[in-house]
Structure formats: structure tokens, C-alpha cells
Amino acid sequence: MHKILTIVFSLFVLLGQSQQPLLDSLALAQYPEYTDLATALLNKDSVVKLSLRKSKLKGFPIEVLQFKNLQYLDISKNNIKEIPDSIVLLTKLQYFACSKTGLERIPKNIGDLENLKYIYLNQNELTSLPYSFGRLLNLRHIDLWDNNLDEFPASMNNLVNLKTLDLRNIIISKTKQEALQQQIPHTKIHFSAPCNCGG
């Protein structure tokens, strides 16, 4: 019995040592990043920041779900049409960039990424945001510039910490622009000139 308790305690200590605390924005910006997936897979527990920009990816790199301490992920400028629901396994993710990938769909359960603060999905093919988007209560900045969005979920009014929302180069009527600004009055929203398209 004593041996079992010793083993259990040792495992607990080892697991505790592999846990990386959440970093503040400045520390995360300065943290060393991995830029090669193969190298990162050899050091799974130490991967906090991973940038795979312009890596010729043909889909979401499912291997990144093994990085339990991942707080920063940039997979921009690849060919990624959709993000799998399983991305929510990255429970420590604070910064996520998937820009200029041809992205068409955001997972319905993205709201489970409760530590997410910055999300960059600009220059994609998104037409809608899932309702759970409003559960990302720690969001500070959203970049959706140059997508095909027209509707925004009612849950957006829950984003009380959101500082900026970039919706430039998106055709949105003045009525919808005003409605969205009323939903999140504390947020600086960057719009392009409204269209004369009704609604």
C-alpha cells in the first residue's frame, strides 16, 4: 500500500512539474516559439508557443492537440478550410491566428476555449459565427477583417472584456452596424463604410 501511495504521489509531482502557468501578454510575446512541428513533437510539454505560418499545411495540424501547455498558436497562410471541434482540448490557448487560410467554419463549441484573449481570422471565407462565440468572456481582440459575415450572434453582448473588433472590408448595412455597436457598446468596432443594402 505504501508503495502504491509513493507511486501515485510521484506521478502527481511529475504532472505538476509539466504544467505551464498562463503567461501574461508581455511574457507570452517574448516567449521562445517553435516553428517546426516535428521538433515541437519531440518536446511536447515545453511547447507554449507554436508558429506554423506558411508551412504548406493542407488542413488543421491535428498533432498540435498533444501540446497541453500551448498558449499561442499561429497557423496562418496555409490551406485550412475548417478547424476541428477538438481544438477545445487546448485549454490554455490564449492567442489563436488562422488568417488567410480559406477558413469557412469555426467550431460550434469554440466558446469552450475559456482562456482565449486574441483571435485573428482575417482574410477568410467565414459567413457566420457560432452562438458559443459569446462565451469567450476573456476575449480582448477579434480580427475578422475581410470575411463574408453578415449576421452576428446575440451572445456577442456577453463579451464584456472585448476592446477591439475589426470588421473592415465586410459589407454590412448601417442598421446592422448600429445594432452590433449597441450589443457591445464598450468595444471599439472598426467598420468599413456601410452598404445601402437594407437590413
VOBA-1610 file (N, C-alpha, C; in pm, whole numbers, padded with zeros to 5 digits, always signed):
BEGIN
Met+00084-00121+00000Met+00000+00000+00000Met+00087+00126+00000His+00194+00121+00081His+00285+00235+00090His+00351+00261-00045Lys+00387+00151-00116Lys+00450+00166-00248Lys+00354+00230-00347Ile+00228+00190-00341Ile+00128+00246-00433Ile+00111+00395-00408Leu+00105+00433-00280Leu+00090+00575-00246Leu+00211+00655-00294Thr+00329+00595-00279Thr+00453+00661-00324Thr+00450+00684-00474Ile+00406+00582-00549Ile+00399+00592-00695Ile+00298+00699-00736Val+00182+00697-00672Val+00077+00795-00703Val+00128+00936-00675Phe+00194+00955-00561Phe+00247+01087-00526Phe+00354+01132-00626Ser+00439+01039-00668Ser+00543+01072-00765Ser+00484+01116-00898Leu+00379+01045-00940Leu+00311+01082-01064Leu+00249+01219-01053Phe+00191+01247-00938Phe+00128+01378-00914Phe+00232+01489-00924Val+00349+01466-00866Val+00457+01565-00871Val+00504+01588-01014Leu+00523+01476-01087Leu+00569+01487-01225Leu+00469+01562-01312Leu+00341+01531-01293Leu+00236+01601-01369Leu+00235+01749-01335Gly+00254+01779-01209Gly+00255+01918-01165Gly+00370+01995-01226Gln+00483+01927-01241Gln+00601+01993-01297Gln+00583+02024-01446Ser+00501+01943-01515Ser+00484+01963-01659Ser+00378+02068-01692Gln+00310+02118-01591Gln+00207+02217-01614Gln+00266+02358-01622Gln+00242+02425-01733Gln+00292+02561-01754Gln+00182+02659-01715Pro+00209+02752-01621Pro+00106+02850-01585Pro+00074+02943-01702Leu-00043+03004-01698Leu-00079+03101-01801Leu+00012+03222-01791Leu+00064+03264-01906Leu+00154+03380-01910Leu+00074+03506-01941Asp+00124+03620-01892Asp+00059+03746-01930Asp+00101+03778-02074Ser+00035+03877-02134Ser+00055+03907-02276Ser+00201+03939-02310Leu+00267+04015-02225Leu+00406+04053-02250Leu+00497+03932-02244Ala+00481+03850-02142Ala+00564+03730-02127Ala+00541+03634-02244Leu+00415+03622-02287Leu+00384+03532-02398Leu+00445+03584-02528Ala+00443+03715-02548Ala+00501+03774-02669Ala+00652+03749-02676Gln+00718+03745-02561Gln+00863+03730-02556Gln+00907+03584-02542Tyr+00812+03494-02526Tyr+00844+03354-02501Tyr+00902+03289-02628Pro+01001+03203-02615Pro+01058+03135-02733Pro+00951+03053-02804Glu+00952+03058-02938Glu+00850+02984-03011Glu+00910+02872-03094Tyr+00831+02769-03111Tyr+00865+02660-03202Tyr+00808+02695-03339Thr+00883+02666-03444Thr+00836+02694-03579Thr+00839+02568-03666Asp+00871+02457-03605Asp+00876+02330-03678Asp+00797+02225-03599Leu+00697+02168-03662Leu+00610+02074-03592Leu+00684+01950-03545Ala+00772+01895-03627Ala+00846+01774-03591Ala+00931+01797-03466Thr+00998+01911-03461Thr+01079+01944-03343Thr+00991+01963-03221Ala+00878+02029-03238Ala+00787+02051-03127Ala+00735+01919-03069Leu+00711+01822-03156Leu+00659+01693-03110Leu+00760+01616-03026Leu+00886+01654-03035Leu+00989+01590-02952Leu+00996+01653-02813Asn+00926+01767-02797Asn+00932+01841-02670Asn+00791+01885-02628Lys+00698+01792-02630Lys+00555+01825-02616Lys+00522+01913-02497Asp+00576+01880-02380Asp+00539+01954-02258Asp+00595+02095-02256Ser+00699+02121-02334Ser+00761+02253-02331Ser+00706+02347-02439Val+00613+02298-02520Val+00559+02379-02629Val+00449+02471-02576Val+00483+02598-02562Val+00389+02700-02516Val+00349+02789-02634Lys+00441+02808-02725Lys+00420+02899-02838Lys+00461+02828-02966Leu+00368+02820-03062Leu+00393+02747-03186Leu+00346+02831-03305Ser+00437+02858-03397Ser+00404+02933-03519Ser+00434+02846-03640Leu+00328+02812-03714Leu+00342+02730-03834Leu+00295+02807-03958Arg+00317+02938-03958Arg+00281+03022-04073Arg+00354+02975-04199Lys+00284+02980-04310Lys+00343+02946-04439Lys+00414+02810-04437Ser+00351+02712-04374Ser+00412+02579-04363Ser+00354+02480-04464Lys+00276+02530-04559Lys+00217+02447-04665Lys+00125+02339-04609Leu+00058+02371-04499Leu-00036+02277-04439Leu-00159+02264-04527Lys-00212+02142-04538Lys-00332+02117-04619Lys-00454+02090-04532Gly-00446+02128-04410Gly-00555+02110-04316Gly-00504+02144-04176Phe-00597+02147-04081Phe-00555+02176-03944Phe-00460+02067-03895Pro-00343+02105-03842Pro-00245+02005-03796Pro-00290+01942-03663Ile-00357+01829-03672Ile-00420+01766-03556Ile-00318+01731-03447Glu-00191+01721-03486Glu-00086+01687-03389Glu-00072+01792-03279Val-00111+01915-03307Val-00093+02020-03206Val-00179+01997-03083Leu-00279+01910-03095Leu-00365+01883-02980Leu-00289+01809-02869Gln-00170+01761-02901Gln-00086+01693-02800Gln-00014+01793-02709Phe-00014+01921-02747Phe+00060+02021-02670Phe-00031+02083-02563Lys-00037+02018-02450Lys-00132+02057-02345Lys-00098+02192-02281Asn+00024+02240-02300Asn+00062+02370-02243Asn+00059+02483-02347Leu+00006+02453-02465Leu+00007+02551-02574Leu-00081+02672-02540Gln-00021+02791-02550Gln-00093+02914-02521Gln-00100+03007-02643Tyr-00017+02980-02742Tyr-00007+03066-02862Tyr+00003+02975-02983Leu-00090+02990-03077Leu-00088+02909-03198Leu-00117+02996-03319Asp-00025+02996-03414Asp-00042+03070-03538Asp-00027+02973-03655Ile-00138+02951-03725Ile-00136+02860-03841Ile-00180+02936-03967Ser-00153+03065-03970Ser-00194+03150-04081Ser-00119+03117-04211Lys-00179+03159-04322Lys-00120+03146-04455Lys-00088+03001-04489Asn-00185+02914-04460Asn-00182+02775-04502Asn-00315+02748-04573Asn-00345+02623-04602Asn-00472+02587-04665Asn-00557+02511-04563Ile-00636+02586-04487Ile-00714+02527-04378Ile-00858+02576-04389Lys-00947+02489-04434Lys-01087+02526-04456Lys-01168+02526-04328Glu-01133+02438-04235Glu-01208+02435-04110Glu-01121+02393-03993Ile-01167+02431-03875Ile-01098+02400-03751Ile-01179+02291-03681Pro-01116+02184-03637Pro-01192+02075-03574Pro-01245+02115-03436Asp-01357+02054-03399Asp-01414+02077-03267Asp-01315+02044-03155Ser-01225+01951-03184Ser-01128+01907-03083Ser-01026+02013-03044Ile-01027+02130-03111Ile-00935+02236-03071Ile-00958+02277-02926Val-01076+02251-02874Val-01105+02291-02736Val-01024+02211-02635Leu-00952+02108-02681Leu-00860+02036-02593Leu-00742+02124-02553Leu-00719+02229-02629Leu-00609+02322-02598Leu-00661+02424-02495Thr-00680+02378-02375Thr-00749+02456-02272Thr-00675+02582-02228Lys-00544+02590-02257Lys-00466+02707-02215Lys-00447+02809-02327Leu-00505+02782-02441Leu-00484+02869-02556Leu-00534+03011-02529Gln-00443+03108-02546Gln-00477+03250-02527Gln-00476+03328-02658Tyr-00392+03287-02751Tyr-00374+03357-02878Tyr-00390+03256-02989Phe-00482+03285-03082Phe-00503+03194-03194Phe-00515+03274-03323Ala-00430+03242-03420Ala-00432+03308-03550Ala-00447+03203-03660Cys-00550+03223-03740Cys-00573+03135-03855Cys-00620+03225-03969Ser-00533+03317-04010Ser-00565+03417-04111Ser-00518+03372-04249Lys-00594+03413-04350Lys-00556+03389-04489Lys-00534+03239-04516Thr-00631+03159-04474Thr-00622+03014-04495Thr-00738+02960-04578Gly-00836+03044-04610Gly-00956+02995-04677Gly-01057+02937-04579Leu-01041+02972-04452Leu-01126+02917-04346Leu-01273+02947-04372Glu-01357+02843-04362Glu-01500+02856-04388Glu-01586+02831-04264Arg-01529+02764-04164Arg-01610+02725-04050Arg-01534+02734-03919Ile-01601+02788-03818Ile-01548+02791-03682Ile-01625+02685-03602Pro-01560+02608-03516Pro-01632+02507-03440Pro-01746+02565-03357Lys-01857+02491-03350Lys-01973+02536-03272Lys-01939+02548-03123Asn-01841+02469-03079Asn-01805+02468-02936Asn-01685+02556-02904Ile-01652+02649-02991Ile-01532+02731-02968Ile-01540+02808-02836Gly-01659+02831-02788Gly-01677+02901-02661Gly-01615+02830-02542Asp-01576+02703-02561Asp-01511+02628-02452Asp-01365+02668-02432Leu-01310+02747-02524Leu-01171+02793-02509Leu-01170+02914-02415Glu-01194+02889-02289Glu-01223+02998-02195Glu-01107+03092-02167Asn-00985+03054-02203Asn-00870+03143-02180Asn-00832+03225-02302Leu-00906+03209-02412Leu-00872+03279-02535Leu-00891+03430-02519Lys-00785+03505-02555Lys-00787+03652-02544Lys-00777+03722-02680Tyr-00707+03660-02773Tyr-00684+03721-02904Tyr-00713+03618-03013Ile-00798+03656-03107Ile-00828+03565-03218Ile-00822+03643-03349Tyr-00741+03592-03441Tyr-00719+03654-03571Tyr-00764+03558-03680Leu-00876+03591-03746Leu-00932+03507-03851Leu-00957+03588-03977Asn-00875+03690-03998Asn-00896+03781-04110Asn-00861+03717-04245Gln-00920+03776-04351Gln-00896+03734-04490Gln-00931+03587-04512Asn-01051+03551-04468Asn-01101+03415-04486Asn-01238+03417-04553Glu-01311+03305-04544Glu-01440+03290-04611Glu-01552+03263-04510Leu-01539+03316-04391Leu-01640+03293-04288Leu-01770+03367-04321Thr-01882+03299-04303Thr-02012+03361-04326Thr-02092+03377-04197Ser-02049+03312-04090Ser-02121+03323-03963Ser-02030+03289-03846Leu-02073+03330-03728Leu-02005+03296-03604Leu-02099+03209-03521Pro-02049+03104-03457Pro-02137+03020-03376Pro-02185+03094-03251Tyr-02298+03053-03199Tyr-02355+03118-03081Tyr-02259+03113-02962Ser-02183+03005-02952Ser-02092+02990-02838Ser-01979+03093-02839Phe-01964+03166-02948Phe-01861+03270-02956Phe-01876+03368-02840Gly-01999+03390-02800Gly-02027+03482-02689Gly-01984+03430-02553Arg-01938+03305-02546Arg-01889+03251-02420Arg-01740+03274-02401Leu-01676+03335-02500Leu-01532+03364-02490Leu-01514+03493-02409Leu-01542+03483-02280Leu-01553+03601-02195Leu-01421+03674-02173Asn-01309+03608-02201Asn-01179+03674-02182Asn-01126+03740-02308Leu-01201+03734-02417Leu-01154+03794-02542Leu-01128+03943-02526Arg-01012+03985-02577Arg-00974+04127-02578Arg-00978+04184-02720His-00941+04100-02817His-00932+04149-02956His-00977+04041-03053Ile-01064+04080-03146Ile-01110+03990-03253Ile-01080+04057-03386Asp-01012+03986-03475Asp-00985+04038-03609Asp-01056+03948-03710Leu-01163+04002-03769Leu-01240+03929-03871Leu-01239+04004-04004Trp-01145+04095-04020Trp-01133+04176-04140Trp-01139+04092-04266Asp-01218+04137-04363Asp-01225+04073-04494Asp-01275+03929-04488Asn-01396+03911-04435Asn-01468+03785-04441Asn-01603+03813-04508Asn-01692+03715-04504Asn-01823+03732-04567Asn-01936+03734-04464Leu-01908+03789-04350Leu-02005+03791-04240Leu-02116+03893-04265Asp-02234+03854-04220Asp-02348+03945-04232Asp-02430+03945-04103Glu-02430+03833-04033Glu-02505+03820-03908Glu-02408+03794-03793Phe-02448+03839-03675Phe-02367+03819-03555Phe-02457+03765-03443Pro-02411+03665-03369Pro-02497+03604-03268Pro-02533+03700-03155Ala-02653+03682-03100Ala-02699+03766-02989Ala-02607+03753-02868Ser-02534+03643-02860Ser-02445+03620-02747Ser-02326+03715-02743Met-02304+03791-02850Met-02191+03885-02854Met-02196+03984-02737Asn-02317+04013-02688Asn-02326+04111-02578Asn-02265+04061-02448Asn-02223+03934-02444Asn-02156+03880-02326Asn-02006+03911-02324Leu-01954+03963-02434Leu-01809+03985-02445Leu-01770+04117-02378Val-01782+04118-02248Val-01765+04242-02171Val-01620+04290-02164Asn-01523+04202-02194Asn-01382+04241-02190Asn-01325+04274-02327Leu-01410+04267-02429Leu-01363+04291-02566Leu-01331+04438-02588Lys-01207+04465-02628Lys-01162+04603-02650Lys-01180+04645-02796Thr-01142+04557-02890Thr-01149+04592-03031Thr-01203+04477-03115Leu-01277+04513-03218Leu-01333+04417-03313Leu-01314+04475-03452Asp-01239+04406-03535Asp-01208+04456-03671Asp-01300+04387-03771Leu-01391+04466-03830Leu-01484+04414-03931Leu-01471+04492-04062Arg-01354+04548-04086Arg-01334+04623-04209Arg-01336+04532-04331Asn-01369+04593-04444Asn-01376+04521-04572Asn-01482+04411-04570Ile-01589+04435-04493Ile-01704+04345-04491Ile-01828+04431-04520Ile-01910+04383-04611Ile-02031+04457-04648Ile-02139+04437-04543Ile-02164+04540-04463Ile-02264+04535-04356Ile-02350+04661-04364Ser-02480+04644-04356Ser-02568+04760-04363Ser-02551+04848-04240Lys-02589+04974-04254Lys-02578+05067-04142Lys-02662+05021-04023Thr-02780+04966-04051Thr-02868+04917-03945Thr-02801+04808-03863Lys-02735+04715-03931Lys-02668+04605-03862Lys-02542+04653-03790Gln-02474+04749-03847Gln-02357+04806-03779Gln-02400+04870-03647Glu-02507+04946-03652Glu-02556+05015-03532Glu-02605+04915-03428Ala-02672+04809-03473Ala-02722+04707-03381Ala-02608+04637-03309Leu-02502+04606-03384Leu-02387+04538-03323Leu-02317+04629-03225Gln-02302+04756-03258Gln-02238+04850-03167Gln-02318+04865-03038Gln-02450+04856-03048Gln-02534+04861-02928Gln-02519+04736-02843Gln-02492+04625-02908Gln-02470+04499-02836Gln-02346+04506-02748Ile-02240+04564-02804Ile-02112+04571-02733Ile-02064+04717-02731Pro-02133+04802-02655Pro-02104+04946-02658Pro-01965+04984-02608His-01904+04897-02528His-01772+04924-02471His-01659+04888-02567Thr-01693+04830-02681Thr-01594+04780-02777Thr-01575+04878-02893Lys-01450+04902-02930Lys-01420+04983-03048Lys-01430+04892-03170Ile-01532+04916-03253Ile-01551+04834-03372Ile-01503+04911-03494His-01419+04848-03572His-01368+04908-03696His-01451+04855-03812Phe-01538+04942-03866Phe-01620+04907-03982Phe-01566+04975-04106Ser-01599+04919-04222Ser-01588+04994-04346Ser-01717+05072-04362Ala-01723+05159-04461Ala-01846+05235-04485Ala-01962+05139-04505Pro-02078+05168-04444Pro-02192+05077-04458Pro-02244+05071-04602Cys-02304+04958-04635Cys-02362+04945-04769Cys-02506+04998-04767Asn-02560+05027-04883Asn-02700+05067-04895Asn-02781+04944-04935Cys-02773+04842-04846Cys-02830+04712-04881Cys-02946+04673-04791Gly-03000+04767-04716Gly-03114+04736-04630Gly-03073+04648-04515Gly-03172+04598-04443Gly-03148+04506-04332Gly-03083+04573-04216
//
